Every structure is written in C-alpha cells, then in structure tokens.
Amino acid sequence: MEDLIDITELDNRGRWGAEDERGTLNLITDEVRARAAAEVRTGRSVSLALPIRPTPILSGPFVPETSESSAVQHVMVLAEAPPPVTAAADLVVVTNHHARSTHVDALCHIAVDGLVYPGRPRSESVGASGAVHGSTTAFAEGFVTRGVLLDLAAGGPLPAGHPVTSVDLDAAEERQGVRLEPGDALVVRCGWGSAPDPSGPLPGMSVDAVRWMHRRGVSLFIADVGEALPPLDPARPLPLHAIGLAMMGMPLVDAAAVDDLAAVSAELGRSSFLLSFAPPRFLGLTGVPVNPLAIF
C-alpha cells in the first residue's frame, strides 16, 4: 500500500501562500472553535503533558546523580531580597525536542531536500541567531480546537513495529462512535505508556495514516507514539515529520501523555472534547514545551 501512495498529493506547500507560517492550523476557523466550545459540558479537564523532574546542572558530592538526562536542567538560586526577606529563583535549560518532554514542533523543525514548509530553503528560515520563519512565533496566540481521541490500544498496546494505517483509524472511529472533522486535532493512543523507550522498537504512523490525516483535514497531531522504530519503510522513515510536518505543514505534539485522557474518555463515554494549550511565548524557536488540556 505504501509503495502506491503518491506523496505529492499530500503537499500543502503553497496552499496558503508562499509566506504561510501556520500550515494546517489555518483549518482552525471560528466555526471550528465554536464547535470545540460546544464540547464543554462538565468542565472536567485532563492534561496531556508528561511531568518533568528537572535534574541539576551542577554536579558534585552533594548533588544527587540521575541515570539519564532530563529535558530540563536546573540551577537553584537562593538570595536575600532585601534582608530579612529571602527569595528562591531558578535558572533552567530546556531541551525542546527531548524524547521525554511533551512539546510542539514548529514548521521549520524538519527540512526535506533542504526545504522547510512552505517550500523555503532552510537557510532562509533557520540560522545561528534563531528561526525567522515557520518558528514558534506562529504559536504565540495558543490553540483552541476540537480534539478527537482515537484509542488504538483499547484492547491492549499495539505490537512493536505495527504500522498504523487508515484501516486502524477508521476502525477506531467506528468503534468509538466519533468522526474527526476538518480543523480537529487528532489524538492517538498506541498504548505504550506515557513515556515509551525512545530507542524503540515502537509502533508508529504509516504514510497511509498520514494520507488519512490529510484527507480528513487534521489541524494538529498528538500521540504517545508517532514514528515507528525501526522505520516501517527505509525510503520514507519519518512519515509524520518528513511528510506531515515538512510537506503538509501539520504541527506535531510529540511525547504526549494520553493514558489519563483515555481513562476519562472511557468513563464519560466521549471521545471528543475541547483541546486548548497556550505555549510559552518563546519566539523564534524550532519547538517549545506544551501542556495540552482536554476539557470535557
């Protein structure tokens, strides 16, 4: 099936103009936001972000050692301000694309054949002083849209290396009695926990699944697992990032925590909700940590 897919049909570059920086976020219209608002009935909210415990930048005999690096490294600053009042402050260093940090990828994050969305040379978008086009600046107003959870792991975690296809996504819709509409955010649960081993092996989205997202008009993709490891197709190893992000212009929220969302969704018998998050207004970056909220 993958060999028969013409990925040029998935190309949104130029669809919203040569200067576009929002990609599929353009599909989130006022009507879509109103539809999302109608999903709020109880006010119950669920976070889709992994908790992060910072590790100290400093090392030495009085600093606990950790087995792996955190997405956030931290220095505590204790000071008097002014005496006798004391204050505590922090300096943090954040790795935006850490495998155990829930973050949203900006459209300039991935280049294919030297081009980033919407078809600009990477050198014109990203440089040593930061990103000047297709960066996190486009996320400064935050996100509000309708979210739809498709739980592919309702019967158990997907097997390692399982290629998620349109058949899986259609079946989940039918099983859950929900349908994703243009402008909606797609949340996928593969059942590999809130922090799967980033070294794999892992299930993941196929090119066919990305084509399904294009046809349905997905505005934003969120999942516990996105890309398969090892790659499903060595010729197209990163369907979500190389096609979904770089060609379709579909922002990706990597390393999401979706188990709690699945539990609440099953409890309430609802797979759709208002999805909202406001990233820090850090401008000119290739990605930024986020805390998406599903509100029922």
C-alpha positions in Angstrom: 0.0 0.0 0.0 2.8 2.4 0.9 4.5 2.0 -2.5 1.3 3.0 -4.3 0.9 6.3 -2.4 1.9 9.4 -4.3 3.1 11.7 -1.5 2.8 14.7 -3.8 -0.9 14.6 -3.2 -0.1 15.3 0.5 1.9 18.5 -0.3 0.3 21.7 1.2 3.3 23.9 0.3 1.8 26.9 -1.4 -1.8 26.1 -0.4 -2.0 29.1 2.0 0.6 31.2 0.2 4.4 31.4 0.0 4.8 33.2 3.3 2.5 31.0 5.4 3.7 30.0 8.8 0.6 28.3 10.2 0.1 25.3 7.9 -2.8 23.2 8.8 -3.6 25.5 11.8 -5.3 27.5 9.1 -8.0 24.9 9.2 -9.0 26.0 12.7 -11.6 28.5 11.8 -14.0 30.4 14.1 -16.7 27.8 13.3 -14.3 25.0 14.4 -13.5 26.8 17.7 -17.3 27.3 18.3 -17.8 23.5 17.6 -15.0 22.9 20.1 -16.6 25.1 22.8 -19.8 23.1 22.4 -17.9 20.0 23.6 -17.5 21.5 27.1 -20.3 20.2 29.3 -18.8 19.3 32.7 -15.7 21.4 32.8 -13.5 18.4 33.7 -10.0 18.7 32.3 -7.2 16.3 31.6 -3.5 17.2 31.0 -1.8 15.5 28.0 1.7 16.5 29.2 4.4 14.3 30.7 5.6 15.5 34.1 9.2 16.5 34.0 11.5 16.4 37.0 14.5 18.7 36.4 18.0 17.5 37.0 20.7 19.8 38.4 23.2 21.3 36.0 25.8 21.3 38.8 27.4 18.1 39.8 29.4 17.0 42.9 29.2 15.0 46.1 26.2 16.9 47.4 24.2 16.7 44.2 22.1 13.6 43.6 23.1 11.8 40.4 20.5 10.6 37.9 20.7 7.8 35.4 19.5 9.8 32.4 19.4 13.5 31.5 16.1 15.3 32.0 14.6 17.6 29.4 15.0 20.4 31.9 18.3 21.1 33.7 18.2 23.4 36.7 20.1 25.7 39.0 18.6 26.9 42.2 19.4 30.5 43.2 18.9 31.5 46.9 19.2 35.1 47.8 18.2 37.9 50.2 15.8 40.4 48.7 16.3 42.5 50.8 17.1 41.3 54.3 15.4 39.9 56.3 13.3 38.6 53.3 14.8 35.7 51.4 13.9 34.5 47.9 14.4 31.4 45.8 14.7 31.6 42.0 15.7 29.3 39.2 17.8 29.1 36.1 16.6 26.4 33.7 18.0 25.0 30.4 15.3 23.3 28.3 15.9 20.8 25.5 12.9 21.4 23.4 12.9 18.2 21.4 13.7 15.8 24.2 12.1 12.4 23.8 10.5 12.6 27.3 9.2 16.1 27.1 5.8 16.9 25.6 6.5 19.6 23.0 5.1 21.0 19.8 7.3 21.0 16.7 7.4 24.3 14.7 7.2 24.0 11.0 10.8 24.9 10.5 12.0 21.9 12.6 12.4 19.5 9.7 13.8 20.1 6.2 13.4 17.7 3.3 15.8 18.1 0.4 16.9 21.4 2.0 13.4 22.8 2.2 11.2 23.6 5.1 7.5 24.4 5.0 6.1 26.1 2.9 8.9 25.3 0.5 11.6 27.8 1.6 15.3 26.9 1.8 16.2 26.1 5.4 18.9 28.7 5.3 16.2 31.3 4.9 14.2 30.1 7.8 16.7 28.9 10.4 20.1 30.3 11.3 22.6 30.6 14.1 20.7 33.5 15.6 17.4 31.6 15.6 14.4 30.8 13.4 12.9 33.7 11.4 10.2 31.9 9.5 7.9 29.0 10.4 9.0 29.1 14.1 7.2 29.0 17.4 6.3 32.7 16.8 3.3 31.3 14.9 2.1 29.6 18.1 2.1 32.7 20.2 -1.7 33.1 20.3 -2.1 29.5 21.5 -4.5 26.8 20.3 -8.2 26.2 20.8 -9.9 23.5 18.7 -11.9 20.3 18.9 -9.9 17.3 19.9 -10.7 13.7 19.0 -9.1 10.7 20.7 -8.7 7.5 18.7 -7.7 4.9 21.1 -5.9 2.2 19.1 -4.9 0.4 22.2 -8.4 -0.2 23.7 -7.7 -4.0 23.5 -4.1 -3.7 24.5 -0.9 -2.0 23.3 -0.1 -2.1 19.7 2.7 -4.6 18.8 6.2 -3.2 18.3 6.7 -2.3 14.7 2.9 -2.2 14.0 2.2 0.2 11.1 -0.8 2.3 11.9 -2.9 2.7 8.7 -6.2 4.3 7.7 -7.8 1.0 8.5 -6.8 1.3 12.1 -8.1 4.9 12.3 -11.4 4.2 10.5 -12.0 1.2 12.8 -11.3 3.3 15.9 -13.8 5.9 14.8 -16.5 3.3 14.2 -15.8 1.5 17.5 -16.0 4.8 19.4 -18.9 6.3 17.5 -17.0 9.5 16.6 -15.9 11.2 13.4 -13.0 13.6 13.0 -13.9 16.8 11.1 -11.7 19.3 9.3 -9.9 21.5 11.7 -10.0 19.0 14.5 -6.9 17.9 16.4 -6.2 14.2 16.3 -5.0 12.5 19.5 -3.8 8.9 19.0 -3.1 6.3 21.8 -0.9 3.4 20.9 -0.8 2.1 24.4 2.9 2.3 25.1 2.6 4.3 28.3 3.2 8.0 28.9 7.0 7.7 28.3 7.9 4.9 25.9 11.6 3.9 25.4 12.6 6.4 22.7 15.2 3.9 21.4 12.4 1.5 20.3 11.2 -0.8 19.0 7.9 1.1 18.7 4.7 1.0 16.5 4.0 4.2 14.5 2.2 6.0 11.8 2.5 4.9 8.2 2.4 7.1 5.1 -1.2 5.8 4.6 -2.2 7.1 8.1 -0.7 10.5 7.2 -2.6 10.5 4.0 -5.8 9.8 6.0 -5.0 12.9 8.2 -4.5 15.0 5.1 -7.9 13.9 3.6 -9.7 14.5 6.9 -8.2 17.9 7.4 -6.4 17.3 10.7 -5.0 20.5 12.1 -2.7 19.1 14.8 -1.4 15.7 15.6 -0.8 14.5 19.2 0.2 11.0 20.3 2.1 8.9 22.8 4.0 7.3 19.9 4.4 8.9 16.5 7.2 7.5 14.4 7.8 3.7 14.3 11.2 2.3 15.3 12.8 0.8 13.4 11.3 2.7 10.5 8.5 1.0 8.6 9.9 2.0 5.2 13.6 2.9 5.0 12.7 5.0 1.9 10.2 7.1 3.9 11.5 6.7 7.5 9.7 9.6 9.1 6.1 9.9 7.7 4.9 12.3 10.4 7.9 14.6 10.4 9.1 14.5 6.8 5.6 14.5 5.2 3.2 15.6 7.9 5.3 18.5 9.2 7.6 19.5 6.4 5.2 19.0 3.5 1.7 19.2 4.9 2.6 21.9 7.5 0.9 19.9 10.3 2.3 20.8 13.7 3.1 17.7 15.8 2.9 17.3 19.6 5.5 14.7 20.4 5.7 12.6 23.6 2.2 13.2 24.8 0.7 11.5 27.9 -2.6 10.1 26.7 -3.4 7.3 29.2 -5.3 9.6 31.6 -7.2 11.0 28.7 -8.2 7.5 27.5 -9.4 6.6 31.0 -11.6 9.7 31.3 -12.9 9.3 27.8 -14.0 5.7 28.6 -15.5 6.8 31.9 -17.6 9.6 30.2 -18.3 7.7 27.1 -17.0 10.5 25.0 -14.1 10.7 22.6 -14.3 14.4 21.6 -13.5 17.4 23.7 -12.2 21.0 23.6 -8.4 21.0 23.2 -6.5 24.0 24.4 -3.0 25.0 25.2 -1.0 28.2 25.3 2.7 27.6 24.8 5.2 30.0 26.4 5.6 33.0 24.1 9.2 32.0 23.2 9.6 33.4 19.7 11.9 32.2 17.0 12.4 28.6 18.2 12.0 25.2 16.4 9.8 23.8 19.1 8.5 24.6 22.6 7.2 22.6 25.6 3.4 22.5 25.9 0.8 21.3 28.4 -2.3 20.5 26.2 -5.6 20.3 28.1 -8.6 18.2 27.1 -11.8 19.8 28.5 -15.0 17.8 28.6 
